[in-house]
Amino acid sequence: MALTDPIGDMLTRLRNAAQARHATVHIPASGLKKAILEQIREAGFVEDVDFVEDGRQGMLTVRLKYDKQGECVIDGLERLSKPGRRLYTSVDDIPKARSGYGTVIVSTSRGVLSDRKARELGVGGEVLCSIW
């Protein structure tokens, strides 16, 4: 069976690993997934993202980040633009995740950016997901 939403699959893997308190999670690699995970890392929700060559498409190894009490810093993930219903927005209408406490990832003409960077650069695009 073919995977119809690889970004949704990646977010589900992150969500499940965070709930199970895993140290790392392995995700099949792609350029878009790597760019999304890089924005999530820059926002401070994961420790590190590494690409591991496996002879096929490669794997992304994500080290999850935990606070001093052992709780994962990722409280939630949501896929906003889906294969059946794409969500595009202008720079003025980019949503805020949890009143600004989270991060919205946007695919723009300038690459994959966080909502803050997209507003800074004045570009809109496809609203991929939010993380808080």
C-alpha positions in Angstrom: 0.0 0.0 0.0 1.4 3.4 -1.0 1.7 6.1 1.6 -0.4 9.1 0.5 0.7 11.6 3.1 4.4 11.3 4.0 4.4 14.5 6.1 1.4 13.3 8.1 3.2 10.0 8.7 6.3 11.9 9.9 4.2 13.9 12.3 2.5 10.8 13.6 5.9 9.1 14.2 7.1 12.2 16.2 3.8 12.3 18.2 4.0 8.6 19.0 7.7 8.7 20.0 7.1 11.7 22.2 4.2 10.0 24.0 6.2 6.8 24.4 9.2 8.8 25.7 11.6 7.5 23.1 15.0 9.2 22.8 15.1 9.0 19.0 12.7 8.4 16.1 13.7 7.2 12.6 11.8 8.7 9.6 12.3 7.8 5.9 14.1 10.8 4.4 13.0 13.4 1.8 14.1 17.0 1.2 10.8 18.4 2.4 10.8 16.4 5.6 14.4 17.4 6.3 13.4 21.1 5.8 10.4 20.8 8.1 12.4 19.0 10.8 15.1 21.7 10.5 12.5 24.4 11.3 11.2 22.3 14.2 14.8 22.0 15.5 15.4 25.7 15.2 12.2 26.4 17.1 13.6 24.3 19.9 11.2 21.3 19.9 13.9 18.6 19.0 17.5 18.3 19.9 19.0 17.2 16.6 18.2 15.9 13.1 20.7 13.6 11.4 20.6 12.1 7.9 21.7 8.4 7.8 22.5 6.9 4.4 21.0 3.4 4.0 21.5 2.6 0.3 17.9 3.6 -0.5 16.4 7.0 0.2 18.1 7.4 3.6 16.7 7.9 7.1 16.3 10.9 9.3 17.2 10.3 12.9 15.5 12.8 15.2 16.6 13.1 18.8 13.7 14.3 20.9 14.1 17.0 23.6 12.9 16.6 27.1 12.7 19.0 30.1 14.1 18.5 33.6 11.0 16.6 34.7 11.3 14.1 31.8 8.4 15.5 29.8 8.8 15.9 26.1 8.8 19.5 25.0 6.4 18.6 22.1 2.9 18.9 23.5 1.1 18.5 20.2 1.5 18.4 16.4 -1.2 19.0 13.8 -1.2 18.6 10.0 -3.0 21.6 8.6 -2.7 21.3 4.8 -3.6 17.8 3.7 -3.5 16.0 0.4 -7.3 16.2 0.0 -7.5 19.8 1.1 -4.5 22.1 0.6 -4.3 25.2 2.8 -2.7 28.3 1.3 -2.4 31.7 2.9 -1.1 35.1 2.4 1.5 36.6 4.8 -1.3 38.6 6.6 -3.3 35.4 7.3 -0.6 33.0 8.5 -2.1 31.4 11.6 -0.5 31.4 15.1 -0.1 28.1 16.9 -1.4 28.3 20.5 -1.5 32.1 20.5 2.2 32.3 19.5 3.5 29.7 22.0 3.9 27.2 19.1 5.3 27.3 15.6 3.5 27.0 12.3 5.6 25.6 9.4 5.0 27.2 6.0 6.2 26.1 2.6 7.0 29.4 0.7 8.7 30.5 -2.5 11.7 31.1 -0.3 11.7 27.6 1.1 10.2 26.0 4.2 10.0 28.6 7.0 8.6 29.1 10.4 5.6 31.4 10.7 7.8 34.1 12.3 10.4 34.0 9.5 7.6 34.0 6.8 6.1 37.2 8.4 9.6 38.7 8.6 10.2 38.1 4.9 6.7 39.0 3.9 5.8 35.8 2.1 2.9 33.4 2.4 2.5 29.9 1.1 1.2 26.5 2.0 0.6 26.0 5.7 2.0 22.5 6.3 1.7 21.9 10.1 1.8 23.4 13.6 3.7 22.3 16.6 3.4 23.4 20.2 
